[in-house]
Amino acid sequence: MRSVDLSHVTWRKSSYSNADGGQCLEVADGLPLVPVRDSKVPDGPALVFPAAAWAAFVDGIK
């Protein structure tokens, strides 16, 4: 498995996140892959998806 350097990306929190500490996630845009992480654990692991797979997931939950 190849490692992806995410040290330079800008993370964007879900618009559904709130100050009450709901179940939040963050994504980073502008890459050929879409990294996703738990916003409550920013130093934790990130899942990385191909952009087309992430787009299909988002379209499926709309």
GUVEXPA-868942 format. One record per atom (N, C-alpha, C): residue number from 1; residue in one letter; chain; x, y, z. Coordinates in Angstrom, 1 decimal, padded with zeros to 4 digits. Example, Ala and Ser with C-alpha at 12.3 -4.5 7.8 and 13.67 -1.06 7.14 Angstrom:
! GUVEXPA-868942
[1, 'A', 'A', [013.2, -005.7, 007.8]],
[1, 'A', 'A', [012.3, -004.5, 007.8]],
[1, 'A', 'A', [013.2, -003.3, 007.8]],
[2, 'S', 'A', [012.8, -002.2, 007.1]],
[2, 'S', 'A', [013.7, -001.1, 007.1]],
[2, 'S', 'A', [012.9, 000.0, 007.9]],
//
This chain:
! GUVEXPA-868942
[1, 'M', 'A', [000.8, -001.2, 000.0]],
[1, 'M', 'A', [000.0, 000.0, 000.0]],
[1, 'M', 'A', [000.9, 001.2, 000.0]],
[2, 'R', 'A', [000.5, 002.2, -000.8]],
[2, 'R', 'A', [001.3, 003.4, -000.9]],
[2, 'R', 'A', [000.8, 004.5, 000.1]],
[3, 'S', 'A', [001.7, 005.3, 000.6]],
[3, 'S', 'A', [001.4, 006.3, 001.5]],
[3, 'S', 'A', [001.1, 007.6, 000.8]],
[4, 'V', 'A', [000.1, 008.4, 001.3]],
[4, 'V', 'A', [-000.2, 009.7, 000.7]],
[4, 'V', 'A', [000.1, 010.8, 001.7]],
[5, 'D', 'A', [000.9, 011.7, 001.3]],
[5, 'D', 'A', [001.3, 012.8, 002.2]],
[5, 'D', 'A', [000.2, 013.8, 002.2]],
[6, 'L', 'A', [-000.4, 014.0, 003.4]],
[6, 'L', 'A', [-001.5, 014.9, 003.6]],
[6, 'L', 'A', [-001.1, 016.1, 004.5]],
[7, 'S', 'A', [000.1, 016.3, 004.7]],
[7, 'S', 'A', [000.6, 017.4, 005.5]],
[7, 'S', 'A', [000.3, 018.7, 004.9]],
[8, 'H', 'A', [000.1, 018.8, 003.7]],
[8, 'H', 'A', [000.0, 020.1, 003.0]],
[8, 'H', 'A', [-001.5, 020.5, 002.6]],
[9, 'V', 'A', [-002.4, 019.6, 002.9]],
[9, 'V', 'A', [-003.8, 019.8, 002.4]],
[9, 'V', 'A', [-004.5, 020.7, 003.4]],
[10, 'T', 'A', [-005.6, 021.3, 002.9]],
[10, 'T', 'A', [-006.5, 022.1, 003.7]],
[10, 'T', 'A', [-007.8, 021.3, 003.9]],
[11, 'W', 'A', [-008.1, 021.0, 005.1]],
[11, 'W', 'A', [-009.3, 020.2, 005.5]],
[11, 'W', 'A', [-010.5, 021.1, 005.5]],
[12, 'R', 'A', [-011.6, 020.6, 005.1]],
[12, 'R', 'A', [-012.9, 021.3, 005.1]],
[12, 'R', 'A', [-013.9, 020.4, 005.9]],
[13, 'K', 'A', [-014.5, 021.0, 006.9]],
[13, 'K', 'A', [-015.4, 020.3, 007.8]],
[13, 'K', 'A', [-016.8, 020.2, 007.1]],
[14, 'S', 'A', [-017.5, 019.2, 007.4]],
[14, 'S', 'A', [-018.9, 019.0, 006.9]],
[14, 'S', 'A', [-019.8, 020.2, 007.3]],
[15, 'S', 'A', [-020.6, 020.6, 006.5]],
[15, 'S', 'A', [-021.6, 021.7, 006.8]],
[15, 'S', 'A', [-022.6, 021.2, 007.8]],
[16, 'Y', 'A', [-022.7, 019.9, 008.1]],
[16, 'Y', 'A', [-023.6, 019.4, 009.1]],
[16, 'Y', 'A', [-023.0, 019.3, 010.5]],
[17, 'S', 'A', [-021.7, 019.7, 010.6]],
[17, 'S', 'A', [-021.0, 019.7, 011.9]],
[17, 'S', 'A', [-021.6, 020.9, 012.7]],
[18, 'N', 'A', [-021.5, 020.7, 014.0]],
[18, 'N', 'A', [-022.0, 021.8, 014.9]],
[18, 'N', 'A', [-021.2, 021.9, 016.1]],
[19, 'A', 'A', [-021.4, 022.9, 016.9]],
[19, 'A', 'A', [-020.6, 023.1, 018.1]],
[19, 'A', 'A', [-020.9, 022.1, 019.2]],
[20, 'D', 'A', [-022.0, 021.3, 019.1]],
[20, 'D', 'A', [-022.3, 020.3, 020.1]],
[20, 'D', 'A', [-021.4, 019.0, 020.0]],
[21, 'G', 'A', [-020.5, 019.0, 019.0]],
[21, 'G', 'A', [-019.6, 017.9, 018.9]],
[21, 'G', 'A', [-020.3, 016.7, 018.2]],
[22, 'G', 'A', [-021.2, 017.0, 017.3]],
[22, 'G', 'A', [-021.8, 015.9, 016.5]],
[22, 'G', 'A', [-020.8, 015.0, 015.8]],
[23, 'Q', 'A', [-021.3, 014.0, 015.1]],
[23, 'Q', 'A', [-020.4, 013.1, 014.4]],
[23, 'Q', 'A', [-020.0, 013.8, 013.1]],
[24, 'C', 'A', [-018.7, 014.3, 013.1]],
[24, 'C', 'A', [-018.2, 015.2, 012.1]],
[24, 'C', 'A', [-017.1, 014.5, 011.3]],
[25, 'L', 'A', [-017.0, 014.9, 010.0]],
[25, 'L', 'A', [-015.9, 014.5, 009.2]],
[25, 'L', 'A', [-015.4, 015.7, 008.4]],
[26, 'E', 'A', [-014.2, 015.5, 008.0]],
[26, 'E', 'A', [-013.5, 016.5, 007.2]],
[26, 'E', 'A', [-013.0, 015.9, 005.9]],
[27, 'V', 'A', [-013.0, 016.6, 004.8]],
[27, 'V', 'A', [-012.4, 016.2, 003.6]],
[27, 'V', 'A', [-011.4, 017.2, 003.1]],
[28, 'A', 'A', [-010.5, 016.8, 002.2]],
[28, 'A', 'A', [-009.6, 017.7, 001.6]],
[28, 'A', 'A', [-009.9, 017.7, 000.1]],
[29, 'D', 'A', [-010.0, 018.9, -000.5]],
[29, 'D', 'A', [-010.3, 019.0, -001.9]],
[29, 'D', 'A', [-009.0, 019.3, -002.7]],
[30, 'G', 'A', [-009.2, 019.2, -004.0]],
[30, 'G', 'A', [-008.1, 019.6, -004.9]],
[30, 'G', 'A', [-007.0, 018.5, -005.2]],
[31, 'L', 'A', [-007.3, 017.3, -004.9]],
[31, 'L', 'A', [-006.4, 016.2, -005.1]],
[31, 'L', 'A', [-007.1, 015.2, -006.0]],
[32, 'P', 'A', [-006.3, 014.3, -006.7]],
[32, 'P', 'A', [-006.9, 013.3, -007.5]],
[32, 'P', 'A', [-007.6, 012.2, -006.6]],
[33, 'L', 'A', [-007.2, 012.2, -005.3]],
[33, 'L', 'A', [-007.8, 011.3, -004.3]],
[33, 'L', 'A', [-008.5, 012.2, -003.3]],
[34, 'V', 'A', [-009.5, 011.6, -002.6]],
[34, 'V', 'A', [-010.3, 012.4, -001.6]],
[34, 'V', 'A', [-010.0, 011.8, -000.2]],
[35, 'P', 'A', [-009.2, 012.5, 000.6]],
[35, 'P', 'A', [-008.9, 012.0, 002.0]],
[35, 'P', 'A', [-010.1, 012.5, 002.9]],
[36, 'V', 'A', [-010.5, 011.6, 003.8]],
[36, 'V', 'A', [-011.6, 011.8, 004.7]],
[36, 'V', 'A', [-011.1, 011.4, 006.1]],
[37, 'R', 'A', [-011.3, 012.3, 007.1]],
[37, 'R', 'A', [-010.9, 012.0, 008.5]],
[37, 'R', 'A', [-012.0, 012.4, 009.5]],
[38, 'D', 'A', [-011.9, 011.9, 010.7]],
[38, 'D', 'A', [-012.7, 012.3, 011.8]],
[38, 'D', 'A', [-012.2, 013.7, 012.3]],
[39, 'S', 'A', [-013.1, 014.7, 012.3]],
[39, 'S', 'A', [-012.7, 016.0, 012.7]],
[39, 'S', 'A', [-012.3, 016.1, 014.2]],
[40, 'K', 'A', [-012.8, 015.1, 015.0]],
[40, 'K', 'A', [-012.5, 015.1, 016.4]],
[40, 'K', 'A', [-011.1, 014.5, 016.7]],
[41, 'V', 'A', [-010.5, 013.9, 015.7]],
[41, 'V', 'A', [-009.2, 013.3, 015.8]],
[41, 'V', 'A', [-008.3, 013.7, 014.6]],
[42, 'P', 'A', [-008.0, 015.0, 014.5]],
[42, 'P', 'A', [-007.3, 015.5, 013.4]],
[42, 'P', 'A', [-005.9, 014.8, 013.1]],
[43, 'D', 'A', [-005.3, 014.3, 014.2]],
[43, 'D', 'A', [-004.0, 013.6, 014.0]],
[43, 'D', 'A', [-004.1, 012.1, 013.8]],
[44, 'G', 'A', [-005.4, 011.7, 013.7]],
[44, 'G', 'A', [-005.6, 010.3, 013.5]],
[44, 'G', 'A', [-005.5, 009.9, 012.0]],
[45, 'P', 'A', [-005.9, 008.7, 011.7]],
[45, 'P', 'A', [-005.8, 008.2, 010.3]],
[45, 'P', 'A', [-006.9, 008.9, 009.4]],
[46, 'A', 'A', [-006.6, 008.9, 008.1]],
[46, 'A', 'A', [-007.6, 009.3, 007.1]],
[46, 'A', 'A', [-007.8, 008.2, 006.1]],
[47, 'L', 'A', [-009.0, 008.1, 005.7]],
[47, 'L', 'A', [-009.4, 007.1, 004.6]],
[47, 'L', 'A', [-009.2, 007.9, 003.3]],
[48, 'V', 'A', [-008.7, 007.3, 002.3]],
[48, 'V', 'A', [-008.4, 008.0, 001.0]],
[48, 'V', 'A', [-009.2, 007.2, -000.1]],
[49, 'F', 'A', [-010.0, 007.9, -000.8]],
[49, 'F', 'A', [-010.9, 007.4, -001.9]],
[49, 'F', 'A', [-010.5, 007.9, -003.2]],
[50, 'P', 'A', [-010.7, 007.2, -004.3]],
[50, 'P', 'A', [-010.6, 007.8, -005.6]],
[50, 'P', 'A', [-011.7, 008.8, -005.8]],
[51, 'A', 'A', [-011.4, 009.9, -006.4]],
[51, 'A', 'A', [-012.4, 011.0, -006.6]],
[51, 'A', 'A', [-013.7, 010.5, -007.1]],
[52, 'A', 'A', [-013.7, 009.6, -008.1]],
[52, 'A', 'A', [-015.0, 009.1, -008.7]],
[52, 'A', 'A', [-015.8, 008.3, -007.7]],
[53, 'A', 'A', [-015.1, 007.5, -006.9]],
[53, 'A', 'A', [-015.8, 006.7, -005.9]],
[53, 'A', 'A', [-016.4, 007.7, -004.8]],
[54, 'W', 'A', [-015.7, 008.7, -004.4]],
[54, 'W', 'A', [-016.3, 009.6, -003.4]],
[54, 'W', 'A', [-017.5, 010.4, -004.0]],
[55, 'A', 'A', [-017.4, 010.8, -005.3]],
[55, 'A', 'A', [-018.5, 011.5, -005.9]],
[55, 'A', 'A', [-019.7, 010.6, -006.0]],
[56, 'A', 'A', [-019.5, 009.3, -006.3]],
[56, 'A', 'A', [-020.6, 008.3, -006.4]],
[56, 'A', 'A', [-021.3, 008.2, -005.0]],
[57, 'F', 'A', [-020.4, 008.1, -003.9]],
[57, 'F', 'A', [-020.9, 008.0, -002.6]],
[57, 'F', 'A', [-021.8, 009.2, -002.2]],
[58, 'V', 'A', [-021.3, 010.4, -002.5]],
[58, 'V', 'A', [-022.0, 011.6, -002.1]],
[58, 'V', 'A', [-023.3, 011.7, -002.9]],
[59, 'D', 'A', [-023.3, 011.4, -004.2]],
[59, 'D', 'A', [-024.5, 011.4, -005.0]],
[59, 'D', 'A', [-025.5, 010.4, -004.5]],
[60, 'G', 'A', [-025.0, 009.3, -004.0]],
[60, 'G', 'A', [-025.9, 008.2, -003.5]],
[60, 'G', 'A', [-026.6, 008.6, -002.2]],
[61, 'I', 'A', [-026.0, 009.5, -001.4]],
[61, 'I', 'A', [-026.6, 009.8, -000.1]],
[61, 'I', 'A', [-027.4, 011.1, -000.2]],
[62, 'K', 'A', [-027.4, 011.8, -001.3]],
[62, 'K', 'A', [-028.2, 013.0, -001.5]],
[62, 'K', 'A', [-029.7, 012.7, -001.6]],
//
